[in-house]
Amino acid sequence: MQGVLSHDSYGKSRIRVAKVTRHATHHTIKQFTVASELFGDFKAVYEKDDNRKCIATDTQKNIVYALAADHPCESAEAFAVHIAQHYIKTYPWVSAAKITVVEDLWNR
């Protein structure tokens, strides 16, 4: 039996991000759990072992960390949009990115 690839997607989940913003009088801590699912032209990855269009899951994790370093991360929504835009602009074969960012509340 030959399988049929109905849609091309894959991703990385449970990426933990902590962002500390230092102010003169106090520090603000934001903690997120991020999941990314990328959609696009990945057929060759699955069918021909051609990984040129594969964004490895550890690379996705490192991209999230790098983007968090340069982003204010004031809200989960803004950070999710920032990550999705990065994938769409940087990788032309990615047609859509489903980014889930959940803020984990931080208690002092």
Helices and strands as residue ranges (DSSP letters): E 9-22, E 27-40, H 43-48, G 51-53, H 57-70, H 76-90, E 94-104
